[in-house]
Amino acid sequence: MNTQVVDIDGSGPAYTLDEALGAVGFGKFQALVLAYAGLGAMSEAMEVMILSFIGPSVKAEWGLSSGQESLITTMVFAGMLIGAYFWGILSDNYGRRVGLLSVAVVTSIFAFLSAVSPNYVLLILFRMVVGIGLGGGPVYSTWFLEFVPVRNRGIWMVIFSTFWTIGTILEAALAWIVIPRLGWRWLLAVSSVPCFAAFILYFLTIETPRYLYMHGKIGDAYEVLKKMATVNKTELPSGKLVYEKTSNLNEDFTPLEGTILLDTREQETKSGYSSIFTLFSPSLVKTTLLLWVVYFGNSFSYYGVVLMTSELSSGVSKCHTSSHSELSTDSSLYINVFVTSFAELPGLILSAILVDKIGRRMSMVLMYVFGFVCLLPLMFQQQEAVAISLLFGARMFIIGNYTVAGIYCPELYPTSVRTTGVGVASAVGRVAGMICPLVAVELVSGCHQMAAISLFEIAILLSGISVLFFPIETKGRKLSDIVSVL
């Protein structure tokens, strides 16, 4: 092992950054970090969930076609595709706080401008820029992750994910209250408040010690660790802070002759785009490609269930006239989306129970199986109560998978490319989000529900198979800092 020892406290036993974080523990400091990162996740969820509600209202007011209605959602995900890629590179090369500020500014400004859009063209333009801001969601999760000790990291990341669910439920409640009384513009305006709050509170944030540590700012990292210990009323280990240059991607990994260990600090002068190529290094390429399949499948199935609930509940599909199967009242849209949004709570609880007990991979496989089973009967027309119950179950297991993947992905990547890796994987998921409205809206409203469900099932099946081929289980493992390249 090649190590660099940085003497901070004088002579004494050496300790690593992970040991320092373990000594600091999870306390008041991390709770404050969780609150801010959770606010960012909640604002992202609200801006995404709003797509389930404004489409029918805008379509009715401006006389849009189904294709134009779908384009509103597609343009948001197109923006998220760009943002997920861009913010990851920015955050890995210039700091997590730079990424947090940029995301907050872009999202808050254009979320509000969307509410005052004078026409359809400007609306989809503003929503696309909002999508670019929303693509920075992985910056929030990575920022929080790098403050959390190894112990029970999975559970704390699940707790972080609950803020997304809070956002979806809050948005469904707001839509139910606001749209019938004030219209879709007021819903957009009110929903932008958390984005502005994230911008205002940004000035209370701090850079992660792991990012500082990896970029050679050991003194700054130590000051952050001291502040964390003070707020948590704990103490750092005495002795020397040790910089470990080793790969944690595989505990059995032993550098072979000719193996190069890439140190982020040695690459600071290189182009930020070099981190993209690092994702395809021999030690990461398999992980990267498998994660792309998982993120695509998760996004495709999750947004499919959300949008299908909206379509089946708004009376858009006129293929069946049975009173038991057609949900045609105005309030049914809000009621059913609101009810199915609560499915995410048991999904998160299930994730919290499984993720640190049976591991990331087995948790995902089990939830893929149950999600697949829940969607299968929807290939055929069901009564209202049965359809909503099945959508409830499917959403519960799909959000569980979404949550575990959100924990697993940043754990698999080293610090030097963590946000880029998560961002690019999220970008692939956004491609699924762009395609999804064409399936969930166009196929369902065009009387092709079986075809739509079949595509969602195929996505879930491929994702589940991909999980079985992941090279490692990250349960209880320290975060990796260095990439090994053969």
VEXTOR-368209 format. One record per residue (C-alpha): z, x, y. Coordinates in steps of 0.02 Angstrom, whole numbers, plus 50000, padded with zeros to 5 digits. Layout:
// VEXTOR-368209
ZXY;...
This chain:
// VEXTOR-368209
500005000050000;499535006650170;500845002050300;501115005350483;502945005450537;503374999950712;505135004750767;505834990550870;507704990850839;507895009050801;508295016250629;508705004650488;507894995150346;506104989250370;505594970950378;503934962050387;503374947850498;503584935350355;505354941650326;505704939750512;505044921850510;506104918350357;507654924950444;507274914650600;507074899150491;506424882150537;507444875450682;507364868450857;505984880550909;504794875050771;505254856950803;504624858850982;503044867450920;502814853250794;503004840250933;501614847951038;500434851450892;500784833850829;500324826750999;498644835450985;498374828650810;498874811150866;497674811451014;496264817150898;496634803050776;496634790050914;494964795950984;494194795550810;494944778750759;494334770750921;492584771650847;493074757750726;493364745850872;492254749451021;490614748750925;490554729750899;491164726651078;489904738351159;488534731351048;488904713651105;489064718051290;487484728751303;486434720251169;486304735551058;485494736650888;486484741850733;485664758950744;486234761250924;487984755850876;488014768650735;487384782150854;488984781050958;489974786950806;488664799450751;488624807950922;490514810050920;490424818850753;488954829250814;490084835250954;491494838650831;490284849050727;489944860150878;491754860650933;492484864850762;491364880150752;491594885750933;493474883350952;493814892750791;492914908250853;493724906851025;495474905150952;495294919550830;494614931350962;495544926451120;497134918351058;497774901750998;498384896851173;496644899151247;495994887351115;497374874751149;497024874451336;495144873051318;495274858751194;496514849251302;495444850851460;493804845551380;494544831051282;495594823451421;494244823851556;492834816651452;493924804051360;494304796251529;492504797351590;491974787651434;492984772951497;491964771751658;490254774751580;488984764051676;487704763551536;487394767151353;486604784351378;488074791251477;489294783451354;488574792751205;488434808651309;490264807951362;490824803451186;489864818251117;490794830051235;492424821651184;491904825651005;491694843951053;493494843751113;494084834650957;493284848350853;494744859150908;495944849950793;496124865150677;496784875350824;498324864050830;498644865150643;498384884150638;499514886650789;500914876850707;500654884850535;500884902450604;502644898250666;503224891150499;504174901550368;503474902250191;504874891550119;504414872950115;502854876550217;501914863150122;503144849450167;503164854250351;501264853950357;501304836550280;502534831250415;501304838250543;499954827450465;501004811850493;500564813050677;498744809450632;499314793850540;500404788750688;498864790350797;497804779350683;499124765750675;499444766550862;497574765150899;497394750150784;498864741750872;498154745851045;496444738950997;497244722950934;498174720851100;496954727951228;495164723251178;495384704251166;496254704051336;495524718351438;493994724651344;493414740951267;493444750951430;495304748751449;495554753851268;494624770151303;495654773251460;497344769951379;496884780151226;496524795351336;498354796451392;498924807651246;497494819551285;498114821351465;499884823651400;499294838051290;498494846251442;500054844451550;501244850751415;500104865451371;501004876151501;502564875651392;501694883251241;501804901151179;500654912451079;501024914150894;501894930250840;500684932150695;499164932350810;500004944950926;500544955250778;498794956050705;498044961250873;499194976050895;500364967751022;501904971650918;503084971751067;502484954651123;502644948050946;504414954450936;504864945951101;504224929451033;505234931950874;506784935550977;506504919651078;506304909750918;507914916750848;508854912951009;508254894851015;508634892550829;510314901450847;509884913850711;509624932650707;508184944050665;508424957050529;509024973750591;507914989050574;506054991650587;504614979350597;503314984050466;501464980350478;500804977650301;498964981150272;498724972250107;497814957250039;498824942349984;497304932649925;497774936949748;499454943849692;498574953049552;497354960849675;497334979749670;496144988649788;494774997149691;493995013549739;492815010149883;493714994349938;493874992350126;495314982950205;494754974850366;496054975550505;495804963250646;496384975950775;495014987850722;493714974250750;494224968250923;492744976851003;491514968250887;490654951950922;491674936450890;490294930450776;490734944350652;492134933150591;490814920950527;490064934450418;491804939050356;491934921650279;490504926850164;491264943350111;491394945449921;493244940749918;493024924950023;491284918049989;491794907549838;493284900349931;492214896650084;490864887149989;492094877149885;493064872250040;491464866150121;491164854349976;492974848049984;492954845350172;491274836650163;491864825050025;493534821350109;492754817150277;491344807050201;492524796450096;493904794750228;492794789150371;491814778650248;493354768750202;493854766750385;492134761050441;491874749950290;493504741050328;492824737850502;491134731950440;491794720550304;493084713250423;491964709950573;490784698150485;489304709950508;488814708450326;488084691150300;487524694250122;488874683350047;489354666350113;490864662850004;492404658850107;493394670049992;492324685350025;491774683950205;492984689350341;492254681950496;493684678950618;493834690150769;495634694850730;495244700150551;494474716450612;496084721850698;497224714950563;496344723250416;496094740150500;497904739550557;498514735450381;497454748750295;498014761550423;499774759750353;499074765850187;499164783350258;501064783150261;501294781950071;499854794250055;500794806850160;502404803750065;501484806649901;500754822849971;502484828850025;503184825449851;501774833949756;501184848449865;502684860049837;503084853749662;501454854249565;500454864549690;498974861549805;497604860949675;498394848949551;498964837649693;497174836049753;496454833149579;497674818949543;497334810349708;495454811949687;495584803149519;496604788649589;495504787249744;493964786449634;494734772449530;495224762349684;493454762449755;492564758749592;492834739549591;492154738449768;490414741649700;490444722849671;490914709249794;492784705549789;493904692349864;494674696850031;496424700749966;495744711449824;494524720949936;495864725050065;497084730349928;495784742049853;495354749350023;497214751650054;497404761549892;495834771749920;496364776450095;498104781250034;497434793849908;496024800150019;497194804050164;498334812650038;496884823949990;496424826450172;498204832050207;498354844150061;496654851750102;497264854150280;498714864250211;497724873550080;496264879250188;497244889350319;498334896650181;496804903350091;496104912550243;496874928150320;497514928250499;496004937550565;494814923250522;496014908750490;495514897350633;493674901650612;493754897750426;494644881250452;493514877150600;491894880150505;492534870150355;492984856150476;491254857450552;490504854250381;491634839050371;490944833250537;489194833450463;489874820950338;490564810950483;488844810450563;488034804150403;489414791950359;489004778350488;487244777350417;488024773550248;489544763050294;488714753150434;486874752450389;487014750350200;488454737950203;487704727350342;486034728450250;486754720750092;486834737249995;488704738749966;488494745349789;487394759649851;488664764049986;490134764549864;489104774749740;488824788249871;490684788749913;491114790349728;489894804649705;490664813749854;492414811649781;491854817449609;491024833249674;492534837349782;493714835249634;492654846849527;492614859849667;494514860149677;494604865349494;493614881149536;494714887549678;495244905449636;497094904349679;498574892849706;499454895949873;501084886849835;502534898149889;501384912549941;501484922350103;500054920650225;498744934250210;498304944950361;496954956750299;495274953450215;494734964350070;492874967950063;492154976649910;
